């Protein structure tokens, strides 16, 4: 009678185990990884899902508002370039940037909500794993007790063969329950790993959004400053604006012609000075001219505020920070060994500038400098300080600039090339 009671207990335990395994299987076979049939955090996860949907609707609304400015911006940029059309264009760009910053802020909130949701689901999965471990331990313990007795003992303790076979079936049922639970645990462990990776991915996405937000704020300030400079330089007078525009184009065309002439003279100059920088044109590697603290404007950046005035952005605008604030005076270094082929001081567009030839067809250019430390025909080494950064409007050497930064260009055969492909 005692043995029958033990087997009755095992049958009940087996049913409980199988029922628990069935629950687990139901959870992991649902349409999505996180849509559980059962979870201890169900209420919190459901509430977070509602918040996520609401945040997605808010983001969609902001995106629609932002997109509405695209048509206005395109329309203005197709008009004749006048002082008023340029100011309105800048105002539209600023309004669009403000909405984009709002979108980024809401996306950060969305990612935070999604991260909290996945963390709750991960917590639930871990608890299910712990529960499964406990069940498996109980079953193994009972099987061990049964395994310690021989079939003869079981047969003798049963009054008839029917009871004996019932007991054997109970053992098989318990073992089957153990197998099902082990398989369920494997699925849960896989689920746990996937959820952990999802949390990690969302945190990385959050970091990228923070960088995007920071750059967006800088571009917005740049556009505001560009508008202020434009108004101050022209008093919103069309004649003054056209004179400014003509002066910029004249300087720009003159520089392009000089660069072509420099390209023709570089090889002669390098031979005269017997200079050989061991330049490998197929493996160009440059150091950063200033510490890499972020890029304000990229090569051919569509957000460049002066593109209607001077054309596509021909290089990178690199942030120059001192004490965490945009500032003049950051040391500017030669990106590779070379010879200084041109120094400009006080240009309307480029401000103070340095041009360095590294081979007969590769040149680096540094604009908007507050101080120049080198002279033409001077040989410089890699990382040698050649200048100090500038760009603060109204300061010496700033030229046409909306704030402190270093404009850095690379040219191949006189044609601007994206510096990012060469910087280490």
C-alpha positions in Angstrom: 0.0 0.0 0.0 2.9 2.3 0.8 4.5 1.8 -2.6 1.2 2.4 -4.4 0.9 5.7 -2.5 4.4 6.6 -3.7 3.5 5.9 -7.3 0.3 7.8 -7.0 2.3 10.8 -5.9 4.7 10.4 -8.8 1.7 10.2 -11.3 0.4 13.5 -9.8 3.9 15.0 -10.1 4.2 13.8 -13.6 0.9 15.4 -14.6 2.1 18.7 -13.0 5.4 18.5 -14.8 3.8 17.8 -18.1 1.2 20.6 -17.6 4.1 23.0 -16.7 6.0 21.9 -19.8 2.9 22.5 -21.9 2.7 26.0 -20.5 6.3 26.7 -21.4 5.9 25.3 -24.9 2.8 27.4 -25.4 4.8 30.5 -24.4 7.8 29.9 -26.7 5.7 28.9 -29.8 3.7 32.1 -29.9 3.8 34.5 -32.9 6.4 36.7 -31.4 9.3 36.2 -29.1 7.8 38.4 -26.3 4.0 37.7 -26.7 3.8 35.2 -23.8 0.7 33.2 -22.9 1.8 33.4 -19.3 4.1 35.8 -17.6 4.4 37.2 -14.1 5.0 40.6 -15.5 2.1 40.5 -18.0 0.4 43.7 -16.6 3.5 45.8 -16.8 4.4 44.5 -20.2 0.9 45.2 -21.5 1.1 48.8 -20.1 4.5 49.3 -21.8 3.1 48.0 -25.1 0.4 50.7 -24.9 3.0 53.4 -24.2 5.2 52.2 -27.1 2.3 52.4 -29.5 1.4 55.9 -28.4 5.1 57.0 -28.7 5.2 55.5 -32.3 2.1 57.6 -33.2 3.8 60.7 -31.8 6.9 60.0 -33.9 4.9 59.5 -37.0 3.1 62.8 -36.5 6.4 64.7 -36.1 7.8 63.0 -39.2 4.8 64.1 -41.2 5.3 67.7 -40.0 9.0 67.5 -40.8 8.3 66.1 -44.3 5.9 69.0 -45.0 8.9 71.3 -44.9 10.7 69.3 -47.7 8.4 70.7 -50.3 8.9 74.3 -49.1 12.7 73.9 -49.0 12.8 72.4 -52.5 10.6 75.1 -53.8 12.7 77.9 -52.3 15.9 76.3 -53.6 14.6 76.3 -57.1 13.9 80.0 -57.0 16.3 82.7 -58.0 18.9 83.2 -55.3 18.0 86.4 -53.5 18.6 87.6 -50.0 14.9 86.9 -49.0 14.8 83.4 -50.6 18.1 82.5 -48.9 16.8 83.7 -45.5 13.5 81.9 -45.9 15.4 78.8 -47.0 17.5 78.9 -43.8 14.3 79.5 -41.7 12.7 76.4 -43.3 15.9 74.4 -42.7 15.9 75.5 -39.0 12.2 74.6 -38.6 12.9 71.2 -40.1 15.9 70.6 -37.8 13.8 71.6 -34.7 11.3 68.9 -35.7 14.0 66.4 -36.3 15.4 67.0 -32.9 11.9 66.5 -31.5 11.7 63.2 -33.4 15.0 62.1 -32.0 13.9 62.9 -28.5 10.8 60.8 -28.9 12.7 58.0 -30.5 15.0 58.0 -27.4 11.9 57.7 -25.2 10.6 54.9 -27.4 13.9 52.9 -27.2 13.9 53.4 -23.4 10.3 52.0 -23.2 11.2 49.1 -25.5 14.3 48.3 -23.4 12.2 48.3 -20.2 9.7 45.9 -21.9 12.4 43.5 -23.0 14.0 43.6 -19.5 10.7 42.6 -18.0 10.3 39.8 -20.4 13.8 38.7 -19.7 13.1 38.7 -16.0 10.0 36.5 -16.6 12.0 34.1 -18.7 14.6 33.8 -16.0 12.0 33.0 -13.5 10.5 30.3 -15.7 14.0 28.8 -16.1 14.4 28.7 -12.3 11.0 27.1 -11.9 11.8 24.5 -14.6 15.1 23.7 -12.9 13.3 23.1 -9.6 10.7 20.8 -11.3 13.5 18.8 -13.1 15.3 18.4 -9.8 12.2 17.0 -8.1 11.6 14.5 -10.9 15.2 13.4 -11.0 15.0 12.8 -7.2 11.9 10.6 -7.5 13.4 8.7 -10.4 16.5 8.1 -8.4 14.4 6.7 -5.6 12.6 4.3 -7.9 15.9 3.3 -9.7 17.3 2.2 -6.3 14.6 -0.6 -6.1 14.6 -3.7 -8.3 11.7 -4.8 -10.5 11.4 -7.9 -8.2 10.9 -5.7 -5.1 8.2 -3.7 -7.0 6.5 -6.9 -8.2 6.5 -8.5 -4.7 5.1 -5.3 -3.1 2.2 -5.3 -5.6 -0.8 -7.6 -5.0 -1.3 -8.3 -8.7 0.2 -7.8 -12.2 -2.2 -5.0 -13.0 -0.8 -2.9 -10.2 2.7 -3.8 -11.2 2.3 -2.6 -14.8 0.5 0.5 -13.6 3.6 1.4 -11.5 5.9 0.8 -14.5 3.7 3.1 -16.6 4.0 5.7 -13.9 7.8 5.5 -14.1 7.7 5.9 -17.9 5.4 8.9 -17.5 7.7 10.6 -15.1 10.7 10.0 -17.3 8.8 11.4 -20.3 7.9 14.5 -18.3 11.6 15.0 -17.5 12.5 14.8 -21.2 9.8 17.4 -22.1 11.0 19.8 -19.3 14.6 19.5 -20.4 13.6 20.4 -24.0 11.5 23.3 -22.8 14.5 24.5 -20.8 16.7 24.5 -23.9 14.1 26.7 -25.7 13.9 29.1 -22.7 17.7 29.4 -22.5 17.8 30.3 -26.3 15.0 32.8 -25.6 16.9 34.3 -22.8 20.0 34.8 -24.9 18.0 36.4 -27.7 16.3 38.8 -25.2 19.7 39.7 -23.7 21.1 40.5 -27.2 17.9 42.6 -27.9 18.5 44.7 -24.8 22.2 45.2 -25.8 21.1 46.3 -29.3 18.6 48.8 -28.0 21.2 50.4 -25.7 23.5 50.8 -28.7 20.7 52.3 -30.7 20.2 54.8 -27.8 23.8 55.8 -27.9 23.6 56.4 -31.7 20.4 58.5 -31.2 22.3 60.6 -28.6 25.1 61.3 -31.1 22.5 62.1 -33.8 20.8 64.5 -31.4 24.0 66.3 -30.5 25.0 66.8 -34.2 21.4 68.0 -34.9 21.8 70.7 -32.3 25.1 71.8 -33.7 23.7 72.0 -37.2 20.7 74.0 -35.9 23.0 76.5 -34.2 25.1 76.7 -37.4 22.0 77.6 -39.5 21.0 80.2 -37.0 24.4 81.8 -37.1 24.5 81.6 -40.9 21.2 83.6 -40.9 22.6 86.2 -38.4 25.7 86.6 -40.5 23.8 87.0 -43.7 21.5 89.6 -42.3 24.4 91.5 -40.7 26.5 91.5 -43.9 23.7 92.7 -46.1 21.1 94.5 -43.9 18.7 92.3 -46.0 19.5 94.6 -48.9 19.5 92.7 -52.3 22.3 94.8 -53.8 24.6 94.1 -50.9 23.7 90.5 -51.0 24.5 90.1 -54.7 27.8 92.0 -54.1 28.6 89.5 -51.3 27.7 86.6 -53.5 29.9 87.9 -56.4 32.8 88.4 -54.0 32.5 84.8 -52.7 32.3 83.3 -56.2 35.3 85.4 -57.3 37.4 84.2 -54.4 36.3 80.7 -54.9 37.1 80.6 -58.6 40.5 82.2 -58.0 41.3 79.6 -55.4 40.3 76.8 -57.8 42.6 78.2 -60.5 45.5 78.5 -58.0 45.0 74.9 -56.9 45.2 73.8 -60.5 48.4 75.8 -60.9 49.8 74.3 -57.6 49.0 70.8 -58.9 51.1 71.5 -61.9 54.0 72.9 -59.9 54.1 70.3 -57.1 56.1 67.7 -58.9 58.7 70.3 -59.8 58.8 71.6 -56.3 59.2 68.1 -54.8 62.1 67.3 -57.2 63.8 70.7 -56.5 63.7 70.0 -52.8 64.6 66.4 -53.3 61.6 65.4 -51.1 60.3 61.8 -51.0 57.6 61.1 -48.4 57.4 57.3 -49.3 53.8 58.0 -50.4 51.7 55.0 -51.3 48.8 56.2 -53.4 47.0 52.9 -53.0 47.2 52.9 -49.2 46.7 56.4 -48.0 46.4 56.6 -44.2 46.1 60.0 -42.5 45.9 61.0 -38.8 43.1 63.3 -37.7 44.2 67.0 -37.9 42.4 67.7 -34.6 41.2 65.3 -32.0 38.1 63.4 -33.3 35.4 65.0 -31.2 32.7 64.7 -33.9 31.9 65.9 -37.4 29.6 68.9 -37.8 29.2 68.8 -41.6 30.1 65.9 -43.9 31.5 65.8 -47.4 28.7 67.0 -49.8 26.4 67.2 -46.8 22.8 68.2 -47.8 22.4 70.2 -44.6 25.3 72.5 -45.4 23.9 76.0 -44.8 26.0 77.8 -47.4 25.5 75.3 -50.3 23.5 77.8 -52.3 26.1 80.4 -51.9 29.3 78.5 -52.5 28.2 75.1 -53.8 28.5 71.6 -52.3 30.5 71.1 -49.1 34.0 70.0 -50.3 35.4 68.6 -47.0 34.6 67.8 -43.4 33.8 70.4 -40.7 35.4 68.9 -37.5 34.4 70.0 -34.0 37.0 71.9 -32.0 36.3 71.7 -28.3 38.2 73.2 -25.3 36.7 72.2 -21.9 33.8 70.6 -23.8 32.8 73.9 -25.5 33.2 74.8 -29.2 36.3 77.1 -29.3 39.1 78.6 -31.3 42.6 77.7 -30.6 42.7 73.9 -30.8 46.1 72.8 -32.3 45.9 71.7 -35.9 48.4 69.1 -37.1 49.6 68.0 -40.5 47.9 64.7 -41.4 51.0 63.3 -43.1 54.5 64.5 -44.1 54.5 67.1 -46.8 55.4 70.5 -48.0 53.4 73.7 -47.5 52.5 74.9 -51.0 50.1 77.8 -50.1 49.2 80.0 -47.1 46.2 82.3 -47.3 45.4 85.1 -44.8 42.2 87.0 -44.4 40.2 85.4 -47.2 36.5 86.3 -47.3 35.5 82.7 -47.7 38.3 80.5 -46.4 39.7 83.0 -43.8 43.2 81.9 -42.9 44.2 78.7 -44.7 47.1 76.2 -45.2 47.6 73.9 -48.2 50.0 70.9 -47.9 51.2 68.7 -50.8 51.9 65.1 -49.8 52.7 63.8 -53.3 52.4 65.0 -56.8 48.6 64.4 -56.8 47.5 64.4 -53.2 46.9 67.5 -51.1 45.3 68.4 -47.7 43.7 71.7 -46.9 42.9 73.4 -43.6 40.5 76.4 -43.5 39.2 79.1 -41.0 42.4 79.1 -38.9 42.8 81.6 -36.1 46.6 81.3 -36.3 49.1 80.0 -38.9 52.4 78.6 -37.7 54.0 77.7 -41.1 55.2 79.4 -44.3 55.1 78.4 -47.9 57.8 75.9 -49.1 58.2 74.7 -45.5 58.6 71.0 -45.0 56.4 69.5 -42.2 56.3 66.1 -40.5 53.3 64.0 -39.6 51.5 65.4 -36.5 53.5 68.6 -36.6 51.4 71.6 -35.4 50.8 73.9 -38.4 48.1 76.2 -37.0 45.3 76.8 -34.5 41.7 76.2 -35.3 39.3 79.2 -35.6 35.9 79.9 -37.2 34.3 81.9 -34.5 32.4 84.6 -36.4 34.0 88.0 -36.2 37.4 86.7 -35.1 40.6 86.8 -37.1 40.8 84.2 -39.9 37.2 83.0 -39.6 36.1 83.8 -43.1 32.6 82.6 -44.0 32.0 80.4 -40.9 29.0 79.9 -38.6 31.0 78.8 -35.6 34.3 77.4 -34.2 35.5 74.3 -36.2 38.2 73.1 -38.6 37.3 72.7 -42.3 39.5 69.9 -43.6 39.7 68.8 -47.2 41.6 66.2 -49.2 42.2 66.6 -52.9 43.3 64.1 -55.5 44.5 65.5 -58.8 42.9 68.8 -57.6 39.5 67.3 -57.1 37.9 67.2 -53.7 37.6 63.7 -52.2 35.9 62.5 -49.1 38.5 62.7 -46.3 36.8 59.9 -44.3 38.1 57.3 -46.7 41.7 58.3 -45.7 41.5 59.1 -42.0 42.6 56.4 -39.6 
